[in-house]
Amino acid sequence: MYNIEDDRDFKWKNIHKESGVDTRDSFQKTFWQMWDSVSTLAQVVSTLDQFSRKPSGSTGTVCRH
């Protein structure tokens, strides 16, 4: 199974611990910014999808076409 925690650890392996300087090349920096956006979007979509499947609790409204 894929573990997203592994990716988070990988992102920080090239940070110099004492100075806090990011030693990754520009591709890695850009890639991880995009990855963070995609993973956040996937979490939002997943949350909205789960929310939309729950019964709303409103009853008595019938739509007839």
Backbone bond lengths (Angstrom), bond angles and torsions (degrees), N, CA, C in turn:
res aa  C-N    CA-C-N  psi(-1)  N-CA   C-N-CA  omega(-1)  CA-C   N-CA-C  phi
1 M - - - 1.447 - - 1.529 109.20 -
2 Y 1.310 116.42 143.83 1.462 122.73 -178.70 1.524 109.85 -78.09
3 N 1.305 116.97 133.84 1.457 121.27 -178.06 1.526 109.98 -117.39
4 I 1.318 116.99 114.84 1.464 120.88 -178.48 1.524 111.69 -67.05
5 E 1.324 117.55 -24.31 1.465 120.17 178.13 1.527 110.53 -60.57
6 D 1.343 117.47 -33.76 1.461 120.66 178.35 1.525 110.30 -60.41
7 D 1.323 117.51 -40.38 1.465 121.79 179.33 1.519 110.96 -66.18
8 R 1.303 117.06 -40.34 1.464 119.74 179.79 1.525 110.13 -63.42
9 D 1.328 116.69 -41.11 1.466 119.90 177.73 1.519 110.28 -64.64
10 F 1.332 117.44 -40.77 1.458 121.94 -178.08 1.523 111.10 -62.21
11 K 1.325 116.91 -38.41 1.463 120.57 -178.00 1.520 112.00 -60.78
12 W 1.313 117.33 -31.42 1.457 120.27 -173.73 1.523 113.77 -97.31
13 K 1.319 118.61 0.19 1.458 120.69 -177.92 1.517 112.60 -67.77
14 N 1.313 118.26 -23.81 1.456 120.81 -178.77 1.529 112.51 -102.49
15 I 1.296 117.16 23.71 1.460 121.11 174.67 1.528 107.35 -98.87
16 H 1.320 116.48 123.65 1.458 120.40 178.43 1.523 107.65 -69.69
17 K 1.322 116.90 118.38 1.463 121.26 -170.03 1.528 113.87 -63.82
18 E 1.313 118.00 -37.60 1.466 119.16 -176.37 1.529 112.29 -77.62
19 S 1.320 116.95 -42.31 1.468 119.40 -176.05 1.525 112.90 -93.83
20 G 1.344 117.45 -20.12 1.456 121.04 -177.17 1.516 113.26 76.33
21 V 1.343 117.35 13.79 1.462 121.52 -178.29 1.523 109.63 -80.19
22 D 1.321 115.87 130.76 1.464 122.35 177.94 1.522 108.46 -81.83
23 T 1.337 116.60 113.79 1.465 121.05 -176.75 1.524 112.71 -97.89
24 R 1.331 117.01 9.76 1.463 119.17 178.18 1.521 109.93 -71.61
25 D 1.348 116.10 153.48 1.463 118.63 175.65 1.531 109.61 -74.78
26 S 1.324 116.49 167.73 1.471 120.61 -173.82 1.521 112.39 -62.47
27 F 1.341 118.54 -32.98 1.465 120.34 178.36 1.521 110.63 -62.20
28 Q 1.333 116.52 -45.80 1.461 119.65 -179.46 1.522 110.99 -62.61
29 K 1.322 117.12 -40.91 1.462 120.36 179.72 1.528 110.26 -62.27
30 T 1.321 116.85 -46.10 1.465 121.33 179.82 1.516 110.81 -65.92
31 F 1.331 116.94 -43.99 1.464 120.93 -178.86 1.520 110.96 -58.45
32 W 1.329 117.20 -46.76 1.458 119.09 -176.08 1.522 111.74 -70.63
33 Q 1.321 118.48 -29.79 1.465 119.38 174.33 1.521 109.55 -64.01
34 M 1.334 116.72 -43.80 1.465 119.97 178.49 1.521 109.96 -65.53
35 W 1.327 117.89 -42.78 1.468 121.90 -178.89 1.521 109.98 -60.21
36 D 1.329 117.70 -43.80 1.456 120.67 179.19 1.521 110.86 -60.95
37 S 1.327 117.75 -40.54 1.459 121.30 178.72 1.516 110.99 -65.17
38 V 1.319 116.70 -43.32 1.467 120.71 -179.03 1.516 110.30 -66.36
39 S 1.325 117.55 -45.36 1.458 119.38 -178.40 1.525 110.76 -66.03
40 T 1.332 118.14 -36.22 1.459 120.86 177.10 1.520 110.20 -66.20
41 L 1.319 117.38 -42.75 1.456 121.14 178.16 1.521 110.62 -61.49
42 A 1.325 117.55 -42.58 1.465 121.18 179.28 1.525 110.57 -61.84
43 Q 1.317 117.69 -38.67 1.460 120.88 178.44 1.518 110.84 -66.16
44 V 1.327 117.63 -39.88 1.466 121.43 178.74 1.519 110.16 -64.54
45 V 1.327 116.90 -46.50 1.463 121.00 179.91 1.517 110.02 -61.76
46 S 1.321 117.36 -43.36 1.458 121.41 179.11 1.524 110.88 -61.26
47 T 1.321 116.74 -43.46 1.463 121.14 179.48 1.521 110.71 -64.38
48 L 1.326 117.46 -45.50 1.464 120.81 179.67 1.515 111.23 -64.29
49 D 1.331 117.06 -38.46 1.457 121.07 179.23 1.526 110.38 -63.04
50 Q 1.320 117.29 -43.61 1.464 120.79 178.50 1.523 110.40 -64.88
51 F 1.322 117.09 -40.78 1.456 121.65 -179.44 1.526 110.97 -63.56
52 S 1.336 116.60 -40.54 1.464 120.14 -176.55 1.522 112.46 -70.76
53 R 1.314 118.29 -18.62 1.466 121.28 -179.26 1.522 113.10 -87.76
54 K 1.329 116.99 -13.07 1.456 119.60 -179.12 1.526 109.12 -77.71
55 P 1.324 116.52 141.61 1.473 118.36 176.44 1.528 110.11 -64.20
56 S 1.303 115.84 139.35 1.464 120.06 -176.28 1.523 112.27 -79.77
57 G 1.305 117.33 -19.81 1.457 119.62 -179.59 1.517 113.03 90.89
58 S 1.319 117.99 -9.80 1.461 119.47 178.81 1.523 108.77 -84.39
59 T 1.310 115.46 129.19 1.465 120.54 -179.81 1.516 108.73 -128.46
60 G 1.306 115.01 163.97 1.448 120.21 175.92 1.517 114.23 93.03
61 T 1.296 118.80 -5.97 1.457 121.27 179.26 1.517 108.70 -99.75
62 V 1.314 115.67 120.13 1.458 120.27 -179.36 1.517 108.01 -121.90
63 C 1.297 116.33 131.96 1.453 121.16 177.73 1.520 107.86 -107.01
64 R 1.316 116.71 119.31 1.470 120.38 179.40 1.513 108.58 -118.83
65 H 1.314 114.64 129.39 1.466 119.18 -179.69 1.492 110.45 -103.85
